[in-house]
Amino acid sequence: MADGWRTVDVARAAGVSAQAVRLYAGYGVLGDVPRAANGYRAWTAGHADLAVAYRALAGGYGGEVARRVLTAVHAGDVRGALAAVDAQHAALHAERQRLDRLERALAELADDRSAEDDARAGGGERVDLADATTMTVGEVADALGVRTSALRVWEDAGLLRPARDPRTGHRRYSDADVRDARAVQLLRSTGASLDAIRPVLEALRVHADVATLRAAVDRRRDLLDGVARTRVAALARLHVVLPGD
């Protein structure tokens, strides 16, 4: 089709409604759309390509990023458009790295629990940090290699729940409390925030073998793979509308 495309033609090529095309134009992602002598928009095949690119980018990166990228392209700031895309890829890669660290932490926690279970089944000495029924906050901090203030911060955040000695009011850490503190320490080492640790810790309390959490990590990785594939397809569409070098 030569120039002289109608709104409905652009919509059909992009697989969206005519109203969506008008919205895209309002966002500024379709670039300049001149008016013909009769007052109607004079669409071209290039506008159809832009509509397709916007739809693909919005699906892979979200509408806000898609608009930022294409408006930068129309402003002649291709470098800025590419930088906006790169930032999204960097964030995706960073999340993959966090998942890798989390999986390593979960494996370490699983090993801790397995060793403790083996010792209990064999009638041997306990292999956890200590007899936590007699551990004070200072003893737990020394065993974990953290500051006592860190343990108190984790407690204030609701992650640890040590009992209090009824006579002295001092904190007393049970076996479960020490395991929770160990879990928080490992998860913090992955870069996880205290808010992000809370649901993981609750799941660990329910699923001591951490299998459920590992499955959740795998599902999250599958989701990230899907996002990456969608973005690869979107970049192919973006390449079509980028100006030459």
ZAPANU-754330 format. One record per residue (C-alpha): residue in three letters; x, y, z. Coordinates in steps of 0.02 Angstrom, whole numbers, padded with zeros to 5 digits, always signed. Each point is the difference from the previous one (the first is absolute). Layout:
BEGIN
ALAXYZ
...
//
This chain:
BEGIN
MET+00000+00000+00000
ALA+00069+00171-00046
ASP-00015+00156+00106
GLY-00178+00048+00040
TRP-00028-00124+00138
ARG-00156+00023+00104
THR-00007-00018+00189
VAL-00085-00167-00022
ASP+00141-00058-00113
VAL+00131+00040+00131
ALA-00108-00085+00132
ARG-00018-00156-00105
ALA+00188-00009-00032
ALA+00038+00019+00186
GLY-00136-00118+00057
VAL-00086+00130+00108
SER-00155+00106-00007
ALA-00012+00167-00089
GLN-00024+00081+00170
ALA+00164-00075+00059
VAL+00088+00076-00150
ARG-00071+00170+00047
LEU+00062-00026+00179
TYR+00173-00045-00065
ALA+00002+00159-00101
GLY-00050+00097+00155
TYR+00144-00077+00096
GLY+00119+00064-00133
VAL+00069-00172-00041
LEU-00053+00005-00183
GLY+00096+00159-00038
ASP-00069+00137-00110
VAL-00163-00042-00086
PRO-00035+00135-00130
ARG-00175+00045-00055
ALA-00059-00018-00178
ALA-00091+00139-00091
ASN-00166-00074+00056
GLY+00053+00012+00182
TYR+00024-00186+00028
ARG+00162-00071+00067
ALA+00118-00053-00139
TRP+00065-00164+00068
THR+00141-00099-00080
ALA+00073-00174+00013
GLY+00132+00075+00116
HIS-00136+00045+00125
ALA-00061-00179-00007
ASP+00176-00061+00039
LEU+00007+00119+00148
ALA-00167-00062+00065
VAL+00062-00178-00011
ALA+00162+00048+00087
TYR-00093+00090+00139
ARG-00115-00147+00031
ALA+00149-00119+00007
LEU+00102+00113+00113
ALA-00147+00028+00117
GLY-00022-00188+00014
GLY+00183-00028+00041
TYR+00044+00154+00102
GLY-00163+00082+00050
GLY-00088+00149-00075
GLU+00100+00132+00093
VAL+00168-00066-00063
ALA-00070-00027-00175
ARG-00057+00181-00008
ARG+00167+00062+00066
VAL+00095-00100-00129
LEU-00103+00050-00151
THR-00018+00183+00046
ALA+00189+00006+00019
VAL+00018-00076-00173
HIS-00114+00134-00073
ALA+00100+00134+00090
GLY+00158-00062-00084
ASP+00069-00070+00163
VAL+00033-00178-00054
ARG+00136-00018+00131
GLY-00124+00046+00135
ALA-00126-00124-00070
LEU+00128-00140+00003
ALA+00056+00048+00175
ALA-00180-00015+00061
VAL-00007-00176-00071
ASP+00170-00044+00074
ALA-00057+00053+00173
GLN-00143-00124-00009
HIS+00117-00140-00053
ALA+00118+00043+00143
ALA-00143-00011+00124
LEU-00050-00169-00070
HIS+00178-00063+00014
ALA+00013+00065+00178
GLU-00156-00097+00047
ARG+00074-00158-00075
GLN+00154+00026+00107
ARG-00108+00024+00156
LEU-00088-00163-00038
ASP+00169-00087-00018
ARG+00053+00067+00170
LEU-00166-00049+00076
GLU+00016-00177-00068
ARG+00174-00016+00074
ALA-00066+00063+00167
LEU-00144-00125-00006
ALA+00122-00141-00039
GLU+00105+00049+00150
LEU-00154+00005+00111
ALA-00054-00170-00065
ASP+00173-00069+00041
ASP-00012+00071+00176
ARG-00167-00083+00030
SER+00054-00164-00078
ALA+00155-00008+00110
GLU-00103+00036+00154
ASP-00129-00132-00045
ASP+00138-00128-00032
ALA+00079+00035+00168
ARG-00167-00015+00088
ALA-00042-00163-00088
GLY+00170-00073+00041
GLY-00007+00049+00181
GLY+00157+00104-00019
GLU+00036+00174+00062
ARG-00103+00140-00071
VAL+00088+00088-00143
ASP-00092+00165+00005
LEU+00086+00152+00068
ALA-00024-00041+00184
ASP-00128-00055+00126
ALA-00107+00151-00040
THR-00110-00024+00153
THR+00143+00079+00099
MET+00057+00127-00130
THR-00003+00185+00034
VAL-00005+00133-00135
GLY+00188+00021+00018
GLU+00032-00186-00021
VAL-00108-00009-00156
ALA+00087+00153-00071
ASP+00171-00079+00032
ALA-00053-00166-00077
LEU-00067+00083-00157
GLY+00136+00132-00013
VAL-00121+00147+00004
ARG-00028+00147+00115
THR-00127-00012+00139
SER-00077+00157-00072
ALA-00036-00096-00161
LEU-00096-00132+00097
ARG-00101+00136+00085
VAL-00038+00083-00168
TRP-00060-00167-00068
GLU-00107-00023+00155
ASP-00074+00175-00016
ALA-00043-00043-00181
GLY-00098-00151+00062
LEU+00121-00128-00073
LEU+00061-00071+00166
ARG-00106-00041+00151
PRO+00114-00044+00145
ALA-00081-00033+00168
ARG+00041+00101+00156
ASP+00068-00071+00159
PRO-00142+00030+00126
ARG+00124+00042+00137
THR+00122+00115-00090
GLY-00096+00053-00156
HIS+00150-00048-00107
ARG-00025-00078-00171
ARG+00016-00189-00009
TYR+00022-00081-00170
SER-00074-00173-00033
ASP+00065-00119-00133
ALA-00133+00065-00119
ASP+00048+00181+00038
VAL+00182-00035-00043
ARG-00050-00086-00162
ASP-00108+00150-00044
ALA+00144+00119+00037
ARG+00114-00106-00110
ALA-00129+00007-00139
VAL-00016+00189+00014
GLN+00189+00018-00004
LEU+00015-00104-00159
LEU-00145+00086-00086
ARG+00069+00171+00044
SER+00163-00053-00082
THR-00097-00018-00164
GLY-00048+00183+00008
ALA-00180-00035+00050
SER-00089+00135+00100
LEU-00079-00040+00169
ASP-00172+00014-00079
ALA+00049-00123-00136
ILE+00071-00121+00129
ARG-00159-00007+00103
PRO-00104-00112-00116
VAL+00151-00109-00038
LEU+00031-00026+00185
GLU-00183-00043+00031
ALA+00009-00128-00140
LEU+00158-00073+00075
ARG-00088-00023+00165
VAL-00136-00100-00086
HIS+00108-00091-00127
ALA+00160-00042+00092
ASP+00070-00095-00150
VAL-00004+00161-00104
ALA-00064-00099-00150
THR-00150+00114-00018
LEU+00110+00154-00005
ARG+00117-00078-00127
ALA-00151-00037-00109
ALA-00052+00182+00018
VAL+00173+00055-00056
ASP-00014-00113-00153
ARG-00170+00072-00042
ARG+00070+00175+00013
ARG+00143-00046-00115
ASP-00126-00069-00126
LEU-00093+00165+00009
LEU+00159+00099-00031
ASP+00038-00110-00149
GLY-00170+00041-00071
VAL+00029+00186+00027
ALA+00170-00012-00086
ARG-00076-00089-00150
THR-00136+00133-00015
ARG+00132+00136+00006
VAL+00105-00082-00134
ALA-00152+00000-00115
ALA-00035+00182+00047
LEU+00178+00053-00043
ALA-00020-00074-00173
ARG-00150+00115-00024
LEU+00095+00147+00071
HIS+00144-00029-00121
VAL-00120+00021-00145
VAL-00043+00179+00051
LEU+00171+00058+00055
PRO+00085+00123-00117
GLY+00158-00060-00086
ASP+00174+00029+00071
//
